Amino acid sequence: MVAPFVHDVPASRVVFANGSLARVADELERLNCRRTVLVAGGPEAVYADIVAELLGPTVVARFSDVVMHVPIAVAQQVVDVARTSEADSVIAVGGGSSIGAAKAVAKEMGLPILAIPTTYAGSEMTPIWGLTEGNRKTTGRDPKVLPRTVLYDPELTVSLPPAISAASGMNALAHLVEGLYAPGLSPISALQAEEGVRALASALPRVVEDPADLSARGDALYGAWLAGWTLGTTGMGVHHKICHTLGGAFDLPHAPTHSAVLPYATAFNEAAAPEAMAAITRALAAAGMSDESAAAGLWRLADRIGAPTSLKEVGFTPSMVDEAAEIVVAAQPINPRPVDLDGTRALLLAAYDGTKPGAWE
């Protein structure tokens, strides 16, 4: 018998194809928009320039000062740019930082977003916003910030360096893993999450081995699409709360931190979410990454592709453990296993050490 569930999927249009960037003018026309702000950080400038050339005077302003974790001050700057230019839309080119800045505009002004992702972050498929003030990152859900249209063009990811590709891919895997034990899980989202794990676990080693392999890039971007969709329709647990805490409180890099924490958060939840662990293990095995547990398989994948497997690699120190654990526990994340101070401290110390996870004690 199928367990009770709610499947609530916000509407968005997805265009997935090599060369889809060339369709940006047509897609903006579908949104009936005539004045757009183009948001893109430095690494995405070459693609933003192409968009600006394709759109001509439709681009009424550009914003390039995007910052990881979207500080409140940066959010206000991009909102001011949109207001001053009398924009009716926002185009975001890049990863989570660019798309997060665009979401700040949508949240404040209600403008539609056309997203063109160049990483595997997945933010483009979620109604989730995140803003950092002081040393605290706050996230929330608002249907206004879900991009109305997403252009997935695998050709835009070919220039993404292998190390960044690997960490970004592990970030996407975290969305899928937590989706499999989130309270918003439905039969459809369970299928898409397991497929996303399989797709990414299969594609990422090929991406790292040959970054110009367009087939591997397409498979990884497909997995990232499923990851963002899963995150947007299911929810988050202790893993994401830890990563948001470490980013907001200690300014640790977003995707590498996800990579370092994921195997240990998975081990933490293993006994409390057996069906989720079975799905992860099946998906990893289908991608040739079988191991004795879901957590161990995720660690082995990260190690194989050169993604961080310990928090010490990304700047975390044991002196940060107590403060981080207190912030995480105070937030009371919804999680299969209760999140308490002792367990969170142990999780953080295990992730700091980076040893391949075994059974959680």
N, C-alpha and C positions, 0 to 999 in steps of 0.2 A: 504494500500500500504506500502511495506517495504521501510524504509528510506535508502538513499545511505550509503554504508559502504565499508571499506577495511578490509579484514580479512587476516592478515599476520602472519602465525604461523611458527616460526623457528623449525627445526627438532631436536628432541631429543628422545632417547630410554628410556622408563620407564618400570621397572620390579617391580611389586607390589605383594608381597606375604610374609606370615610368613616364616621366615627362608631364605629369599632371600640373606642374607649376605653370605651364603655358596657358592653363585654363582659368587662371586667377581672375581675369577681367570678366569672363562669362559668369563665374560663380559669384562675384560681387554684384553683377547685374541681376542675378536671380534673387539676391537679397534686397534689391531695389535701393542700393546705396550709391551715393554720388560723391561723398566727401569722407575720406578715410585717413586715419592715423596709422602709420606703419611703425610697428614696434619690433625692434630686432637688436640684439647685442652685437658686440664687435665680431665674434667668430662667424656670425651669420650675415655679415655685411654684403658679401658677394651675392648671396641669394636675395637679400633685401634690395640691392641695386637692380637686380633683374625685375623684381616685382614693381619697383618704382618706374622702370622703363616701360614695362607693359601697361601700367595704369596711367602714366602721364599725369595730367593735372588733377586726376581723381585723388592722388595722394596730396593732402593739404598740409601734412606735418609728419615729421619723423622723430622717433624717440629711440635713442640707442644706449642710454645710461641705465640699462637693466642690471639688477643686482640679485644674487642668490638669496632666497628666502624672502624677497620682496619687503624690505623695510618700509615702514609707514611713510617716511619722508619721500622715498622713491615713488611709492604709490600716489602720493599727492602731486608730485611733479608731473607724472604722466596724465593724471586726471586734469590738471591745469592746462596741459598742452591740448588735450582733446576739447576742453571747453573753449579755450582761446581761439582755436582753429575752426570752431563750430562743426566738428566732425559728426557724421551720422553712423560711423562704424569704426572698427579697429581690426587691422590685420596684424597677426603675431607670427613672426618667422623665427624659429629656433626651438629651444628646449623649454624646460619648466620655468626658467627665469623670465623669458620673454612672454610666454603664455600667462604666467602669473601676473605680470605687469598689466597685460591686456585685461585680465579678469578684474583687476582693481578698477579699471575704467568701467567695465560692464556692471560691476557691483554698485558703483557710485552713480552712473549715468544711464544704465540700462541699454547701452549700445550693443549691437550684435558683433560677435567676433567671428572672423574667418581665420582659422589657425592653419599654419603650414609647419608641422613639426620637422625638426632636423635631428632629433635624438629619439631615444626609446622611452622617454619619461612618462608618457601616457596622460599628462595633465589635460591635453586637448579633448579628451573624451569624458571629462568629469565635470560635475557642477560644484566642485570643491575649490574654495579659495583659501589662500594662506597669506598672512601678513605678520611681520615681525616688528615688535616695538620693545625697545630696551633689549632685554635678553630672553624674551618670551615669544614664541611663535604660536599664533592662534589660527586655527582652521575652522571653516564652517561650510555649509552647503546652501546654495542659492541657485535656483534654475536660471537666473539671469546670466550667470557667468559661464554656463555651458556653451562652448562655441557652436554657432548655428551651422557652420560648414567646416569640414576638415579636409584639406588636400594632403594626401599621403603620396609622396614622390620618393621612391627608394633611391633615385639618383642623387637626391640632396644629402643622403647619409654616407655616401662613398668617401667623402673627405673627412668624416669623423674618425679621429685617430683610434687605433685598436684599444688602447687603455681606456679611453673615454667610452668607446662602444661597449666594452666589457662591463664597466661599472654601471652604465646606463641600462644595459640589458638586465643586470641583477636587480636594479631598481624596479624595472618592469616586472620581474619575477616576484618581487615582494608584493606587488598589488595582487597578483594571481594567487599566491600562497595564502595571504590573509583573506582574500575573497572566498576561499574554499572553506573557511570556518567562521565567516562573518554572519551576523544574524540575518542579513538581507539576502542570504543565498537562496536561489531557486533552482529547479532542475535545469533550466536553460543556462543560467550563469555558472552552474557547476560544470556543465559540458564545455562552455567557452573557456573557463579558467583552466581546466585540464588540458584542453587543446592549446591554450596559450603557453603553458609550461612546456609542453612537448615541442611547440614551434621554436620557442626561444632556446631551449636546451639543445636542439638540433642545429639551429642557425648560428649561435654565438661562436662556437669553436671555428666554424667556417669563416665567419666574419673576421675573427682575429688572425686566422691563418692567411687569408687573402682579402684585405679590406676592399679591393676593387671588384670582388665577386658580387655582381648585381643580383644574382639569384639568392645568395645568402642574405644580402641586405634586404631584399624584398621579404624573405621569410621572417627575418628578425623584426621588420617593421610591422608585418602582419601580427606577430606575437605581441608586439607592443600595443597595437590597436586593441587586441583582445584584453590586454592587461588594463589599459585605461578604462575600457568599457566595464570590465569587472569591478574595478575600484569605484567607478561612478555609480554602480547599481547595487553594490553589496555593502561595503563598509570597511573599517579599519580596526585593528586591535593593538596589542602591546608593541608590536614591531614598529608600526608607523608612529606611535606616540613617542617611542624612544628616539627614533630618527629625527622627528620634528623638535624634540627637546634638545638633542645634541646640536642640531643646526641653529636653533634659536638662541640657546644659552651659551654655546661655546663656538659658534660659527664654524662648525665642521662641514666639510664639503658634502653636498646632498647625496648624489648617487654613490660615491665610494662608501659613505656611512651606511647606506642601505645594504650594500654588498657585504660589509663587515658584520652587520648585525643579523642578517637574515637567517643563516644556519642555526644560530643560537636561540633566536626567538622561536624558530620552528621546533627545535629540540625542547624548549620550555613548554610548548603547547602539545607536544607529541601524544602524551597519554590522554589528554583531554579532548583531542579531536582525531580519533582514529580513522574516520571516513575521509577526512581531508588528507591525512598523511598517506592513506592508501592511494588516493587519486594522484598526489604528487609523485609518489614512487612509481606508479604505472606510467605516468607521463615521462619521467626521467628515463625509465627503462626503454620506452618506445623510442627515445632519442639516443639510446646507447649509453646512458649514464646510470646504470643500475648500481645500487649500493645497499648496505644493510638497513638504512633508514632514509626517510625523506631529508632530514637534516644533514646527514652525512653525504647524501647525493648532491645537495645544493652546495655544500662546502667543496666537494670534489670538482663540481662544475666551475665554481669561482676560481679555484686553484688552477684548473686547466686553462682557463682563458686569461689568467693574470689579473683578475679583479681582486680587490682587497679582501682578505680573509680574517683580518684582525683590526680592532679599533686602534691599536697602537700605530698602525700604518697611516692612519688619517689624522693623527694629532691628539687623540684622546689619552688621558693619563689616569691612573688610579685615584689621584686626588680629586677627580671630577665625579667619582662614582656616587658619593652620598648625595650631593646636590641634585645630580641627574635623577637618581632613584626617587628622591622626594618629589620632584616636579612630575615625574611620570605617574606615581601612585596618587598624587593629589588630583590628577586629571581623571582618575577612575575610568580608564579605557575599557570598553566592552571587549571581553576576551574569553576564550573557552576556559582557561585556567585563571583563577583569581590572581590579581596583580597586587602583591604586597611588597613591602620594603625588602625583606630578606631575599625573596625570589628575584626581584628586579636587580638588586645588588649582585647576586650570583650570576644573573644573565649578563650584566655589563662586564663583570670580571672575566667571564668565560669568553665573551666577544673580544675583550682586550687581549687576552692571551692568544687566541687564534688557533688553538689546538682543534683538530678535527673532532666535532661533537659526537659523543656517544649517548647512551641512555641518560636522561636527566635524573639526578638523585634528589 
